[in-house]
Amino acid sequence: ILGALTCERFWTRFGRNVTTWSPVGAAFNTKAQRRYLFGVQGLFGVPELSCPEGFEVATKKALKKTECLLEKACCGPPGVQTVEAFDQLSDGLCKVADLADFVKVAHPDPEYRKAAEKTCIEIGTVVEKLNTNVELCQSLRKLLDNADMATDLDADTRRVAELFMFDFEISGIHLDDKRAVALHVKLLDLNNEFLVGSHMPNRIATSVVPQHLHFHFANEGSFIQVGGLHADSPDDLVREIAYRVYLYPNADMFECLEELLKCRYKLAKLVGYESYGHRALKGTMAKTPETVMSFLQLLTDKLSDRTAKDFDMMRGMKKKLNPRNSELMPWDHSFLSGVVRAERYNIEPSLYSPYLSLGACMEGLNNLFCQLYGVSLMSEQPGVGEVWSEDVRKLAVVHETEGLLGYIYCDFFHRSDKPHQDCHFTIRGGRWCQDMGQYQLPVVVLMLSLPQPTKSTPTLLTPGMMENLFHEMGHAMHSMLGRTRYQHVTGTRCATDFAEVPSILMEYFASDYRVISQFARHYETGQAWQLRFSHLIGYGAKYYSYLLSRAVASMVWKQCFLQDPLNRDMGERYRREMLAHGGAKEPMLMVEGMLQRRPTMEDFVDALVSELEPNFETFMMDSES
């Protein structure tokens, strides 16, 4: 591995002066060529998952192990070993459930997806029952209620114990009846129903849509399917049709959403909270709905004048593009704001894309991580059956002194039946395995939807695509660089309003000319929007987290990286203060440690507002000077 690391660093350092790509650049700029070095494996190297039926085997195996660990956790004497047993219990279930959670949305084989969906439901039901297991809760309470034993626990162990206890409390462990369990199971079903429905296309009779616009949409016999908003289409009518049809109210979805919200409220009241928001925000940086609303209102007030000016600019652009129909409509906002930006900053993505091949961007990430953390990305050949598509690349993440940190599977290219969204999946969390005397390496998947390369041209990214790549890689490195003792708080398993900080911070690196200049080179040389808002499930009362995380990332960038984005000392400090802890430390304490002060909500708002000042220091402007 050390030899490979030296080679990787050599290629990174001298890549801009030669015509060949580094190993990691070549892996992403050429078609995948499989040279299988191993025998048949299952998905992610899990032997049972060489066929869809293997999910049932893996589930039974995990549940059997759960029974043994449950007895160990309930019957053993209280102490550190109690928390370790809880974490092993969590790890055993998560390793199957998290993997299945990814496969059910990303695998091209419907049989795999169906089997994974069944596993998710089975294990989800078991988890809800464990969260209301009185005997299991009492074993943890004995430990935390004993002042002497609780004081003797190290900080990480005590926090993890308290987080497990919090899970019991919000699940209604103190209730004698079974209402909480029933509500949890019902909520799980409603969540799945809403998620599936929110991504389903709507359809309209072909005869209603003008003939010359049919090719913009998918045809289904006498109907046209509309599976998105087509917000970037330059044709006003295409955007209007997509907006009206895709967001047209659906009675079944309305009923599902209403029932879901009622269920959340009932569960929150049942376990002693004022609302679902109060229950969901405990443990976050904001902590209460009142703080969130204060933050959002303050931000709204400070941005109101700018917002009015933005709408005036969009109206002016609409009048310029379409004098006969200049009224600004809801389906115009995204398209016109893009046109205004392009005109103002003279941005034409096609001018930059040849310099932003996927391989070049991966070289850039590799170079950045090497300089900030002493970490390299190394392309590896997967075994037979290890990946779900020929296009998936496997990266080993290697530190110059610590060795192998974990694996990143890169599912970057568009294919049919693949969700059109960029996201990060934890497949296996990192943790210290006491019985084996070694660290369980984290495994994650990054999923993008980039265009496929051709025989003569690699995948070329727009600046926006590159920003998304850097964003998702920020999540991946959060998972890789953390070295938490417990799986329950590994990597991105932290407060929701902190989890986006590492990924958004990477966007600042993606737009800095000093970073870009190190790798950019030409490759030759009745609108029911709420029914489409799938984040209602994953984020619920915490969707403000993107804004708060962006504020934190902005402050970290300006204070710590703006002067020198490749500073190793600052990279090490960032890893030590913010990435290494996962969810094992209060998020605000991590922010305070990095900034050397405790910011207020007003500070966060000011950081966001300052982002809008006319100071367009991006590689695109610099490249024209």
C-alpha positions as CSV (number, residue, x, y, z in Angstrom):
1,I,0.0,0.0,0.0
2,L,2.8,2.4,0.8
3,G,4.4,1.8,-2.6
4,A,1.0,2.5,-4.2
5,L,0.7,5.7,-2.2
6,T,4.0,7.0,-3.3
7,C,3.1,6.2,-7.0
8,E,-0.3,8.0,-6.5
9,R,1.4,11.1,-5.1
10,F,3.9,11.1,-8.0
11,W,1.2,11.1,-10.6
12,T,-0.8,13.8,-8.7
13,R,2.2,16.1,-8.5
14,F,3.4,15.8,-12.1
15,G,0.0,15.1,-13.8
16,R,-0.4,18.5,-15.3
17,N,3.0,18.3,-17.2
18,V,2.3,15.0,-18.9
19,T,-0.3,13.8,-21.4
20,T,-1.3,10.7,-19.4
21,W,-3.7,10.5,-16.5
22,S,-2.9,9.4,-13.0
23,P,-4.3,6.0,-11.9
24,V,-7.3,7.6,-10.2
25,G,-7.9,10.0,-13.2
26,A,-7.6,7.2,-15.7
27,A,-10.1,5.0,-13.7
28,F,-12.8,7.7,-14.3
29,N,-11.8,8.9,-17.7
30,T,-11.9,5.5,-19.4
31,K,-14.5,2.8,-19.7
32,A,-14.4,0.3,-16.9
33,Q,-12.4,-2.8,-17.8
34,R,-13.0,-5.6,-15.4
35,R,-10.1,-7.9,-14.6
36,Y,-11.5,-10.0,-11.9
37,L,-8.9,-11.1,-9.4
38,F,-11.2,-12.9,-7.1
39,G,-13.8,-15.6,-7.1
40,V,-17.6,-14.9,-7.0
41,Q,-18.5,-12.5,-4.2
42,G,-21.8,-11.0,-3.1
43,L,-22.6,-7.3,-3.2
44,F,-20.0,-5.3,-1.3
45,G,-18.1,-8.5,-0.6
46,V,-21.0,-10.0,1.5
47,P,-21.1,-13.7,0.4
48,E,-24.9,-14.1,1.0
49,L,-25.7,-11.3,-1.4
50,S,-24.6,-13.1,-4.6
51,C,-28.4,-13.4,-5.4
52,P,-31.6,-11.6,-4.3
53,E,-32.6,-14.5,-2.1
54,G,-29.4,-13.8,0.0
55,F,-31.1,-10.9,1.6
56,E,-33.4,-13.3,3.5
57,V,-30.4,-15.3,4.6
58,A,-28.5,-12.2,5.7
59,T,-31.6,-10.9,7.5
60,K,-32.1,-14.1,9.4
61,K,-28.4,-14.2,10.3
62,A,-28.5,-10.7,11.6
63,L,-31.7,-11.3,13.7
64,K,-30.2,-14.4,15.2
65,K,-27.2,-12.5,16.3
66,T,-29.5,-9.8,17.6
67,E,-31.1,-12.3,20.0
68,C,-27.7,-13.3,21.4
69,L,-26.6,-9.7,21.8
70,L,-29.9,-8.7,23.4
71,E,-29.4,-11.3,26.1
72,K,-25.8,-10.1,26.6
73,A,-27.0,-6.5,26.9
74,C,-29.9,-7.3,29.3
75,C,-28.2,-9.8,31.6
76,G,-24.6,-8.5,31.9
77,P,-23.5,-6.3,34.8
78,P,-23.7,-2.5,34.0
79,G,-20.6,-0.9,32.7
80,V,-18.7,0.0,29.6
81,Q,-19.5,-3.5,28.3
82,T,-23.2,-2.6,28.4
83,V,-22.7,0.3,25.9
84,E,-20.4,-1.9,23.8
85,A,-23.2,-4.6,23.6
86,F,-25.7,-1.9,22.6
87,D,-23.4,-0.7,19.8
88,Q,-22.8,-4.2,18.6
89,L,-26.5,-4.7,18.5
90,S,-26.9,-1.5,16.5
91,D,-24.0,-2.4,14.2
92,G,-25.3,-5.9,13.4
93,L,-28.7,-4.6,12.3
94,C,-27.4,-1.5,10.5
95,K,-24.9,-3.5,8.4
96,V,-27.8,-5.3,6.8
97,A,-30.4,-2.5,6.9
98,D,-28.1,0.3,5.5
99,L,-27.0,-2.0,2.7
100,A,-30.6,-2.9,1.9
101,D,-31.6,0.7,2.1
102,F,-29.2,1.5,-0.8
103,V,-29.9,-1.6,-2.9
104,K,-33.7,-1.0,-2.8
105,V,-33.2,2.3,-4.7
106,A,-30.1,1.8,-6.8
107,H,-29.9,-1.8,-8.0
108,P,-30.8,-2.3,-11.6
109,D,-32.4,-5.7,-10.9
110,P,-36.0,-5.4,-9.7
111,E,-35.6,-8.7,-7.8
112,Y,-32.8,-7.3,-5.8
113,R,-34.7,-4.2,-5.1
114,K,-37.8,-6.1,-4.0
115,A,-35.7,-8.3,-1.6
116,A,-33.9,-5.3,-0.2
117,E,-37.2,-3.5,0.4
118,K,-38.5,-6.5,2.4
119,T,-35.4,-6.5,4.5
120,C,-35.7,-2.8,5.3
121,I,-39.2,-3.3,6.5
122,E,-38.4,-6.4,8.6
123,I,-35.4,-4.9,10.3
124,G,-37.1,-1.5,10.7
125,T,-39.9,-3.3,12.6
126,V,-37.4,-5.1,14.8
127,V,-35.6,-1.8,15.6
128,E,-38.8,-0.2,16.7
129,K,-39.5,-3.1,19.0
130,L,-36.0,-2.9,20.5
131,N,-36.6,0.8,21.1
132,T,-39.6,-0.1,23.3
133,N,-38.0,-3.1,25.0
134,V,-38.3,-2.3,28.7
135,E,-35.7,-4.9,29.9
136,L,-33.2,-3.6,27.4
137,C,-33.8,0.0,28.5
138,Q,-33.5,-0.9,32.2
139,S,-30.1,-2.4,31.7
140,L,-28.9,1.0,30.3
141,R,-30.8,3.0,32.9
142,K,-29.0,1.1,35.7
143,L,-25.7,2.3,34.3
144,L,-26.7,5.9,33.8
145,D,-28.6,6.2,37.1
146,N,-25.6,5.0,39.0
147,A,-23.7,8.3,39.6
148,D,-20.3,6.5,40.3
149,M,-20.5,4.2,37.3
150,A,-21.7,7.0,35.0
151,T,-18.9,9.3,36.1
152,D,-16.3,6.7,35.4
153,L,-17.4,6.4,31.7
154,D,-15.2,8.2,29.2
155,A,-16.9,11.1,27.3
156,D,-17.6,9.1,24.1
157,T,-19.1,6.1,25.9
158,R,-21.3,8.3,28.1
159,R,-22.6,10.3,25.1
160,V,-23.4,7.1,23.2
161,A,-25.2,5.7,26.2
162,E,-27.2,8.9,26.5
163,L,-28.1,8.8,22.8
164,F,-29.3,5.2,23.1
165,M,-31.4,6.3,26.1
166,F,-32.8,9.2,24.1
167,D,-33.9,6.7,21.4
168,F,-35.8,4.8,24.1
169,E,-37.5,7.9,25.4
170,I,-38.7,9.3,22.1
171,S,-40.0,5.8,21.3
172,G,-42.3,5.9,24.3
173,I,-40.4,3.4,26.5
174,H,-42.1,4.9,29.6
175,L,-45.5,4.0,28.3
176,D,-47.3,0.8,29.5
177,D,-49.4,0.3,26.4
178,K,-48.4,-0.7,22.9
179,R,-49.6,2.5,21.2
180,A,-46.1,3.8,20.6
181,V,-45.0,0.6,18.8
182,A,-48.1,0.6,16.6
183,L,-47.6,4.3,15.7
184,H,-43.9,3.7,14.8
185,V,-44.8,0.8,12.6
186,K,-47.6,2.8,10.9
187,L,-45.2,5.7,10.4
188,L,-42.6,3.5,8.8
189,D,-45.2,2.3,6.3
190,L,-46.5,5.8,5.6
191,N,-42.9,7.1,5.1
192,N,-42.3,4.4,2.5
193,E,-45.6,5.1,0.8
194,F,-44.9,8.8,0.6
195,L,-41.3,8.4,-0.6
196,V,-42.4,6.1,-3.5
197,G,-45.3,8.3,-4.4
198,S,-43.3,11.5,-4.4
199,H,-41.1,10.2,-7.2
200,M,-43.8,8.7,-9.4
201,P,-44.6,10.6,-12.7
202,N,-47.9,12.0,-13.5
203,R,-49.5,11.6,-16.8
204,I,-51.8,13.5,-19.2
205,A,-53.6,12.7,-22.4
206,T,-51.4,13.1,-25.4
207,S,-54.1,15.1,-27.2
208,V,-53.9,17.9,-24.6
209,V,-50.2,18.6,-25.3
210,P,-49.2,20.3,-28.6
211,Q,-47.7,17.8,-31.0
212,H,-44.4,19.7,-31.4
213,L,-43.8,19.3,-27.6
214,H,-44.3,15.6,-27.3
215,F,-40.6,14.7,-27.7
216,H,-39.8,16.6,-24.4
217,F,-41.7,14.0,-22.4
218,A,-42.0,10.2,-22.2
219,N,-44.8,8.6,-24.2
220,E,-47.1,5.9,-22.8
221,G,-49.6,5.0,-25.5
222,S,-52.3,7.6,-25.5
223,F,-50.7,9.4,-22.5
224,I,-47.6,11.5,-21.9
225,Q,-45.6,10.9,-18.7
226,V,-44.2,13.9,-16.8
227,G,-41.6,12.9,-14.3
228,G,-40.1,16.3,-13.4
229,L,-40.4,20.0,-13.6
230,H,-38.2,20.6,-16.7
231,A,-37.1,23.8,-14.9
232,D,-34.2,24.4,-17.2
233,S,-36.1,24.2,-20.4
234,P,-35.9,27.4,-22.5
235,D,-39.4,26.8,-23.8
236,D,-42.0,28.5,-21.6
237,L,-44.8,26.1,-22.6
238,V,-42.7,23.0,-21.7
239,R,-42.0,24.4,-18.3
240,E,-45.7,25.3,-17.8
241,I,-46.9,21.9,-18.8
242,A,-44.4,20.1,-16.6
243,Y,-45.2,22.4,-13.6
244,R,-49.0,22.0,-13.9
245,V,-49.0,18.3,-14.6
246,Y,-46.1,17.1,-12.3
247,L,-47.4,19.1,-9.3
248,Y,-51.1,18.4,-9.9
249,P,-52.8,17.3,-6.7
250,N,-53.1,13.6,-6.0
251,A,-55.9,12.6,-3.6
252,D,-54.1,9.4,-2.4
253,M,-50.9,11.4,-1.7
254,F,-52.8,14.1,0.1
255,E,-54.4,11.5,2.3
256,C,-51.0,9.8,2.9
257,L,-49.3,13.1,3.9
258,E,-52.2,14.1,6.2
259,E,-52.1,10.8,7.9
260,L,-48.3,10.9,8.2
261,L,-48.4,14.4,9.8
262,K,-51.1,13.3,12.2
263,C,-49.1,10.2,13.1
264,R,-46.0,12.2,13.8
265,Y,-47.9,14.6,16.0
266,K,-49.6,11.8,17.9
267,L,-46.3,10.0,18.5
268,A,-44.6,13.2,19.7
269,K,-47.4,14.0,22.2
270,L,-47.5,10.4,23.3
271,V,-43.8,10.5,24.3
272,G,-44.1,13.8,26.0
273,Y,-43.2,16.4,23.4
274,E,-45.1,19.5,22.5
275,S,-44.9,18.8,18.7
276,Y,-43.0,16.6,16.2
277,G,-40.6,19.5,15.7
278,H,-39.6,19.6,19.4
279,R,-39.0,15.8,19.3
280,A,-37.0,15.9,16.1
281,L,-34.8,18.9,17.0
282,K,-33.5,17.6,20.3
283,G,-29.8,17.0,20.0
284,T,-29.3,19.4,17.1
285,M,-27.4,22.7,17.1
286,A,-30.7,24.6,17.0
287,K,-32.3,22.4,19.6
288,T,-35.9,23.9,19.4
289,P,-38.4,24.9,16.7
290,E,-38.4,28.4,18.2
291,T,-34.7,28.8,17.5
292,V,-35.2,27.5,14.0
293,M,-38.0,29.9,13.3
294,S,-36.0,32.8,14.8
295,F,-33.1,31.9,12.5
296,L,-35.3,31.7,9.4
297,Q,-37.2,34.8,10.2
298,L,-34.0,36.8,10.8
299,L,-32.6,35.5,7.5
300,T,-35.8,36.4,5.7
301,D,-35.9,39.9,7.0
302,K,-32.3,40.5,6.0
303,L,-32.8,39.1,2.5
304,S,-36.2,40.7,1.7
305,D,-34.8,43.7,-0.2
306,R,-32.4,41.5,-2.2
307,T,-35.2,39.1,-3.0
308,A,-37.4,41.9,-4.3
309,K,-34.5,43.1,-6.6
310,D,-34.0,39.5,-7.8
311,F,-37.6,39.3,-8.8
312,D,-37.3,42.6,-10.6
313,M,-34.3,41.3,-12.6
314,M,-36.2,38.1,-13.5
315,R,-39.2,40.2,-14.6
316,G,-36.9,42.3,-16.8
317,M,-35.3,39.1,-18.3
318,K,-38.8,37.6,-18.9
319,K,-39.9,40.7,-20.8
320,K,-36.6,40.7,-22.8
321,L,-37.1,37.0,-23.8
322,N,-40.8,37.0,-24.3
323,P,-42.3,40.6,-24.8
324,R,-45.7,39.2,-25.6
325,N,-46.0,37.3,-22.4
326,S,-43.8,39.0,-19.8
327,E,-45.7,38.1,-16.6
328,L,-43.4,36.2,-14.2
329,M,-44.9,32.8,-13.4
330,P,-43.9,30.1,-10.8
331,W,-42.3,27.9,-13.5
332,D,-40.1,30.7,-14.6
333,H,-38.0,31.3,-11.5
334,S,-35.3,28.6,-11.8
335,F,-34.8,29.1,-15.5
336,L,-34.7,32.9,-15.5
337,S,-32.4,33.1,-12.4
338,G,-30.0,30.9,-14.3
339,V,-30.2,33.1,-17.4
340,V,-29.6,36.2,-15.3
341,R,-26.6,34.6,-13.6
342,A,-25.1,33.5,-17.0
343,E,-25.6,37.0,-18.5
344,R,-24.2,38.8,-15.5
345,Y,-21.2,36.6,-15.0
346,N,-20.7,35.6,-18.6
347,I,-20.9,31.9,-17.6
348,E,-21.2,29.4,-20.4
349,P,-20.8,25.9,-19.0
350,S,-19.7,24.4,-22.3
351,L,-16.6,26.7,-22.2
352,Y,-15.4,25.0,-19.0
353,S,-16.6,21.4,-19.4
354,P,-13.6,20.3,-21.6
355,Y,-11.3,21.3,-18.7
356,L,-13.5,19.5,-16.2
357,S,-13.4,15.9,-17.2
358,L,-14.5,13.5,-14.5
359,G,-11.0,12.1,-14.3
360,A,-9.5,15.6,-13.9
361,C,-11.9,16.4,-11.1
362,M,-11.1,13.1,-9.3
363,E,-7.4,14.0,-9.7
364,G,-8.2,17.3,-8.2
365,L,-9.9,15.8,-5.2
366,N,-7.1,13.3,-4.7
367,N,-4.6,16.2,-4.8
368,L,-6.7,18.3,-2.3
369,F,-7.1,15.4,0.1
370,C,-3.4,14.6,-0.1
371,Q,-2.4,18.2,0.8
372,L,-5.0,18.7,3.5
373,Y,-5.0,15.3,5.2
374,G,-2.2,13.2,3.8
375,V,-4.9,10.9,2.2
376,S,-4.9,9.4,-1.3
377,L,-7.7,7.8,-3.4
378,M,-6.7,4.6,-5.0
379,S,-8.6,2.8,-7.7
380,E,-9.2,-0.9,-7.0
381,Q,-10.7,-3.7,-9.1
382,P,-13.9,-5.1,-7.5
383,G,-14.5,-8.9,-7.4
384,V,-17.1,-10.8,-9.3
385,G,-20.6,-9.7,-8.1
386,E,-19.2,-7.1,-5.7
387,V,-20.8,-4.2,-7.6
388,W,-24.3,-3.8,-9.0
389,S,-23.3,-2.2,-12.3
390,E,-20.2,-2.4,-14.6
391,D,-19.9,1.4,-14.3
392,V,-19.3,1.4,-10.6
393,R,-15.7,2.2,-9.5
394,K,-14.2,1.2,-6.2
395,L,-11.8,3.5,-4.3
396,A,-9.6,2.6,-1.4
397,V,-8.9,5.6,0.9
398,V,-5.3,5.4,2.3
399,H,-3.6,7.7,4.8
400,E,0.2,8.2,4.5
401,T,0.8,6.9,8.0
402,E,-2.5,5.4,9.3
403,G,-2.9,3.1,6.2
404,L,-6.3,2.0,4.8
405,L,-9.1,4.1,6.1
406,G,-12.1,2.7,4.2
407,Y,-13.7,2.2,0.8
408,I,-15.8,4.5,-1.4
409,Y,-17.9,2.9,-4.2
410,C,-18.6,5.5,-6.9
411,D,-21.9,5.0,-8.8
412,F,-21.5,8.1,-10.9
413,F,-23.3,7.4,-14.2
414,H,-26.9,7.7,-15.4
415,R,-28.8,4.5,-16.1
416,S,-32.5,3.7,-16.4
417,D,-34.3,3.0,-13.2
418,K,-31.6,4.8,-11.2
419,P,-32.8,7.8,-9.0
420,H,-31.9,11.1,-10.5
421,Q,-30.3,12.5,-7.4
422,D,-26.9,13.0,-5.9
423,C,-26.5,11.3,-2.5
424,H,-24.2,9.6,0.0
425,F,-25.1,6.2,1.5
426,T,-23.4,4.6,4.5
427,I,-23.1,0.9,3.9
428,R,-21.0,0.0,6.9
429,G,-20.0,2.4,9.7
430,G,-16.6,2.4,11.3
431,R,-16.1,1.2,14.9
432,W,-13.5,-0.3,17.1
433,C,-14.0,-4.1,17.3
434,Q,-12.7,-5.1,20.8
435,D,-13.0,-8.8,20.2
436,M,-10.9,-8.6,17.0
437,G,-8.5,-5.9,18.1
438,Q,-8.9,-3.9,15.0
439,Y,-11.0,-1.2,13.4
440,Q,-14.1,-2.0,11.3
441,L,-13.4,0.0,8.1
442,P,-16.3,2.3,6.9
443,V,-17.8,1.6,3.5
444,V,-19.9,4.2,1.6
445,V,-21.5,4.8,-1.8
446,L,-21.5,8.1,-3.6
447,M,-24.3,8.2,-6.2
448,L,-24.5,10.8,-9.0
449,S,-26.2,10.8,-12.3
450,L,-23.5,12.0,-14.7
451,P,-23.6,11.5,-18.5
452,Q,-21.8,8.4,-19.8
453,P,-18.4,8.8,-21.5
454,T,-18.2,8.0,-25.2
455,K,-15.5,6.2,-27.1
456,S,-13.7,9.5,-27.9
457,T,-14.8,11.7,-25.0
458,P,-14.7,11.2,-21.3
459,T,-17.5,12.5,-19.1
460,L,-17.3,16.3,-19.0
461,L,-18.7,18.1,-16.1
462,T,-20.4,21.5,-15.9
463,P,-19.3,23.7,-13.0
464,G,-22.5,22.8,-11.2
465,M,-21.8,19.0,-11.6
466,M,-18.3,19.5,-10.3
467,E,-19.7,21.3,-7.3
468,N,-22.1,18.4,-6.6
469,L,-19.2,15.9,-6.9
470,F,-17.1,17.9,-4.4
471,H,-20.2,18.2,-2.1
472,E,-20.9,14.4,-2.0
473,M,-17.2,13.7,-1.6
474,G,-17.3,15.9,1.5
475,H,-19.8,13.5,3.0
476,A,-17.6,10.5,2.0
477,M,-14.5,12.0,3.7
478,H,-16.5,12.7,6.8
479,S,-17.2,9.0,6.9
480,M,-13.6,8.0,6.1
481,L,-11.7,10.4,8.4
482,G,-13.8,9.8,11.5
483,R,-12.3,7.2,13.9
484,T,-15.1,6.9,16.4
485,R,-15.0,4.0,18.9
486,Y,-18.8,3.4,18.4
487,Q,-20.7,2.7,15.2
488,H,-23.7,4.5,16.5
489,V,-22.0,7.9,16.1
490,T,-19.7,7.1,13.1
491,G,-19.1,9.6,10.3
492,T,-22.3,11.3,9.1
493,R,-24.3,9.9,12.0
494,C,-24.4,13.2,13.8
495,A,-26.8,16.1,14.2
496,T,-28.6,16.8,11.0
497,D,-27.8,20.5,11.1
498,F,-24.1,19.6,11.4
499,A,-24.0,16.8,8.9
500,E,-24.0,19.1,5.8
501,V,-21.1,21.2,7.0
502,P,-18.3,19.0,5.6
503,S,-20.1,18.7,2.3
504,I,-20.9,22.3,1.9
505,L,-17.4,23.3,2.9
506,M,-16.2,21.3,-0.1
507,E,-18.2,23.5,-2.4
508,Y,-16.0,26.4,-1.4
509,F,-12.9,24.4,-2.4
510,A,-14.7,23.6,-5.7
511,S,-15.1,27.3,-6.6
512,D,-11.6,28.4,-5.5
513,Y,-9.3,29.2,-8.4
514,R,-6.2,28.1,-6.5
515,V,-7.7,24.6,-6.1
516,I,-9.1,24.4,-9.6
517,S,-5.9,25.5,-11.2
518,Q,-4.2,22.4,-9.9
519,F,-6.2,20.0,-12.0
520,A,-8.3,21.7,-14.6
521,R,-6.9,20.7,-18.1
522,H,-8.5,20.0,-21.4
523,Y,-9.2,16.3,-21.9
524,E,-7.6,16.4,-25.4
525,T,-5.0,18.5,-24.4
526,G,-53.0,23.9,-8.0
527,Q,-49.5,23.1,-7.4
528,A,-49.2,20.5,-4.8
529,W,-45.4,20.8,-4.5
530,Q,-45.5,19.3,-1.0
531,L,-46.5,16.0,-2.5
532,R,-43.2,16.0,-4.4
533,F,-41.1,17.1,-1.5
534,S,-39.5,13.8,-0.5
535,H,-37.3,15.6,2.1
536,L,-40.4,15.7,4.3
537,I,-39.4,12.1,5.2
538,G,-35.7,12.2,5.6
539,Y,-35.5,15.7,7.1
540,G,-39.0,16.4,8.5
541,A,-38.6,19.4,10.9
542,K,-34.9,19.7,10.1
543,Y,-34.9,21.0,6.5
544,Y,-33.4,24.3,7.8
545,S,-30.3,22.2,8.3
546,Y,-28.9,23.0,4.8
547,L,-29.0,26.7,5.6
548,L,-27.4,26.4,9.1
549,S,-24.8,24.0,7.7
550,R,-24.0,26.4,4.9
551,A,-23.6,29.2,7.5
552,V,-21.1,27.1,9.5
553,A,-19.3,26.1,6.4
554,S,-19.0,29.7,5.3
555,M,-17.5,30.7,8.6
556,V,-15.0,27.8,8.6
557,W,-14.0,28.6,5.0
558,K,-13.5,32.4,5.6
559,Q,-11.7,32.0,8.9
560,C,-9.6,28.9,8.2
561,F,-9.2,28.2,4.5
562,L,-9.8,31.4,2.5
563,Q,-6.2,32.6,2.8
564,D,-4.7,29.2,2.0
565,P,-7.1,26.4,0.9
566,L,-4.3,23.8,0.8
567,N,-2.9,24.5,4.3
568,R,-2.1,21.1,5.9
569,D,-2.1,22.4,9.5
570,M,-5.6,23.7,9.0
571,G,-6.7,20.5,7.3
572,E,-5.4,18.5,10.3
573,R,-7.2,20.9,12.7
574,Y,-10.4,20.5,10.7
575,R,-10.1,16.7,10.8
576,R,-9.3,16.8,14.6
577,E,-12.0,19.3,15.6
578,M,-14.9,18.5,13.2
579,L,-14.5,15.3,11.2
580,A,-13.0,12.8,13.6
581,H,-15.9,12.8,16.1
582,G,-18.9,11.8,13.9
583,G,-21.8,12.3,16.3
584,A,-19.8,11.5,19.4
585,K,-19.6,15.1,20.4
586,E,-22.1,18.0,20.7
587,P,-22.1,19.7,17.2
588,M,-21.9,23.2,18.6
589,L,-18.8,22.2,20.6
590,M,-17.2,21.0,17.4
591,V,-18.0,24.3,15.7
592,E,-16.7,26.2,18.7
593,G,-13.4,24.1,18.7
594,M,-12.8,24.9,15.0
595,L,-13.7,28.6,15.1
596,Q,-12.3,29.2,18.6
597,R,-15.5,30.9,19.6
598,R,-19.2,30.1,20.1
599,P,-21.2,31.7,17.3
600,T,-24.8,32.9,17.8
601,M,-27.7,32.6,15.4
602,E,-27.1,36.2,14.4
603,D,-23.6,35.2,13.4
604,F,-24.9,32.4,11.3
605,V,-27.4,34.7,9.5
606,D,-24.7,37.3,8.9
607,A,-22.5,34.6,7.4
608,L,-25.2,33.6,4.9
609,V,-26.0,37.2,4.0
610,S,-22.3,38.0,3.4
611,E,-22.3,35.2,0.8
612,L,-24.4,37.4,-1.4
613,E,-22.0,40.3,-1.5
614,P,-20.7,41.0,-5.0
615,N,-17.4,39.2,-4.6
616,F,-17.4,36.5,-7.3
617,E,-14.0,34.9,-6.6
618,T,-14.4,31.7,-8.6
619,F,-12.2,29.9,-11.0
620,M,-14.5,30.9,-13.9
621,M,-13.8,34.6,-13.5
622,D,-10.1,34.0,-12.8
623,S,-9.8,31.9,-16.0
624,E,-10.9,34.9,-18.1
625,S,-8.4,37.4,-16.7
